[in-house]
Structure formats: structure tokens, C-alpha cells
Amino acid sequence: MTSEPEILFDRRGAAGIVTLSRPQALNAVTHGMVRALRARLDDWREDRAVTRVVVVAKGGRAFSAGGDLRRLYDLGRAGRHEEALDFWRDEYALNATIKRYPKPYIALIDGIVMGGGVGISIHGSHRVAGDKFQFAMPEVGIGFFPDVGATWFLPRLPGETGTFCALTAERLAAEDAVAAGVATHRVASGRFGDLLDGLCGTVSVDALLAAFAAPRGAGPGDAGPDGPDGAGPVTKMRGAIDRHFAGDTVEDILAALESGGAAAQAMAATIRSKAPLSLKLALAQLRRGRHWDFDACMRAEFRIVSRIVRDKDFYEGVRAVIVDKDNAPRWCPATLSEVTSAEVERHFAPLERELVLP
């Protein structure tokens, strides 16, 4: 008995349909999936009968919970660093392919979307959030860093929302995601089937999504607002987030939070539980990424991952969260004060073999 492929491709009318098909692994993105999706997008780009690409996922719990971290952990622990880097090289090239895709690229997201799953959705032209939508970039909690283009897209979220997401790893539900621009539309999950059918026709994507989209502030199933003013919880905190997360050092941000109220202090405690080096790298990415074009952001991420893959924290974080699941990582360096500016800069230094983007 042969197992079903990890990623499926189909033609329905005018649409090329991509289905992420690893529900048992929360649709974590493997190297094979990356390569297959890139090849199919290249084919569909030249196919005049395909006027749009739609990405969906099986399982209901997750659109995609990220990259295949266990596989990357195993490769690194075995000293196969170049093989692991080939995954990221291909993944980042796929992110660029999606960002530059000349046809509408629509991700229908109902469930968790994190890390690598964000990379195959957020760079597309349309991101549709269902009732169970949950966006997060949780990398600093596993000794990694926000990648798949986060250096580009997080600083371009409103105010300091991106800094908040990167340092706390907190999740955005559908309403906050639409307000921040992470999602472009909000559609009730029960209407996804009809929306997909419509996307296979010839009606313009923008017109169809406008017809299906819930008004701002609509809650699950269009039942009602997420609050008296229709704003999500993170959007309601925007003023405080913009004040507290404006600092240019992690220490400054923590000091601002710890001088605030109970909610701000809870955020500070959350941040302090993350990997110190990862926190400083993430903040450096976002502050620099504000001023860089997309290609510069992606090259920087490949420079960082080329060092991270040989550092200790990523393997310790994956061990603690995914392998042993003791949630007791021992970070190295253990404190923010031990992370020097030189160590941060080392991760951004040019490589002998830089990332090449399509």
C-alpha cells in the first residue's frame, strides 16, 4: 500500500489547486514539498489555462505548523549541515517565487499557520483567514529566528506589531491578522468549500473574495464582533505595543514592559523565557529589515541560518520542545547580557556562498 503524497496538485477549471497533505504532522513543510511546489508553480506560470493558484490544507487543525524541524534537527545532529542548508536555500527561493508570482496566489487558511507555513502563504497575493486561523512566528522559543521572509514582512506590519510577534511568539487570530495585514480577507470556515468552487471559475479573484469576505469585526461564523468596537485583542493593545516595543535593544523593550501594568509585565516574562541570542537576532533583523528590499532580507536570513545551523541553541530548543518535550531548554548564552554585539554581527556577515534567488 503506497502512502499518499505529502503535497497534491490538481487542475480545476481556471485554478491550479495545491493541497498540503501531511495532517498527521500538522502539514509541516518538508524539503520534498518545497521542491515539488516550486516546480509546479514554474509550470503553472507558463500555462495560460491556469489563471490563479489556490493553496489549501488537509486535516482541519493546521494549514501548516512550520517546517519539518525534526528532520532538520536530525541532519544537524549528524553533522550534515550542508544538507540542512539545502532545505533553507530551496525554501527561501520558493518564498521569493511566491512573492514574485505573476498570477493571483490565494491561501485558504483555517487553523494554525506558523514558520514555514507562513512562508508559503504570506508572500502570496491573497491570504484568507477562516474561523480557526492562528498566526505565529514562534522561532525565538526554539533557539531559531523568524525567517521565511519575516525580516521583510514583520517590520511592515502596523507600528510595532511585528516586533511584538517576533519577541513574544504570541498568536494572532483572524480579526487581528486582517487588521495587521497578515490576512487579506476574513471568510467563515463554513463557506470555504463554496469559495474554493468559485475560485475555480473565471470571476476575478478580488471580486469573488469581496463577495465572500466578512465585514471587519465579524467573529467566528460571522456571529458578531470580537468586542464592543469589533477589534481583536492585539489590535486593542496597539497603542501600548507601539510604546513598549519601540526600543532598539531587547533590554530597553523589557524595561519598558516591566514598568507597565500586569499585561505588559506578563509579556516581559514571556520574552525572558526565549533564547537570548534568538531575541537579539530577531530584533536586529526587524530594525534592519525596515530599510532593506526583499532580496536583501532573504540574503540576511540565509546568512543567519548558515550560522544557526552550527550553533547550539536550535538543537537545544528542538530537543526541549519537540524531542524530549521537557520544555526546559538550556540556552547558550544563557542571558541577554552575555550576547555581545559582535556575536549578533557575526550572524549577518557575508558568506562565501550567498543565497541566489529566482
Secondary structure as UniProt FT lines:
FT   STRAND          7..12
FT   TURN            13..14
FT   STRAND          15..20
FT   HELIX           23..25
FT   TURN            26..27
FT   HELIX           31..46
FT   TURN            48..49
FT   STRAND          52..57
FT   STRAND          62..64
FT   HELIX           69..77
FT   TURN            78..79
FT   HELIX           81..99
FT   STRAND          105..109
FT   STRAND          112..114
FT   HELIX           115..119
FT   TURN            120..123
FT   STRAND          126..129
FT   TURN            131..132
FT   STRAND          134..136
FT   HELIX           139..142
FT   TURN            148..149
FT   HELIX           150..153
FT   HELIX           154..156
FT   TURN            159..160
FT   HELIX           161..168
FT   STRAND          172..173
FT   HELIX           174..180
FT   STRAND          185..186
FT   HELIX           189..191
FT   HELIX           192..199
FT   HELIX           205..212
FT   TURN            216..217
FT   HELIX           220..222
FT   TURN            228..229
FT   HELIX           233..236
FT   HELIX           238..244
FT   HELIX           250..258
FT   HELIX           262..272
FT   HELIX           276..289
FT   TURN            290..291
FT   HELIX           294..308
FT   TURN            309..310
FT   HELIX           313..318
FT   HELIX           319..323
FT   HELIX           336..338
FT   HELIX           341..348
//
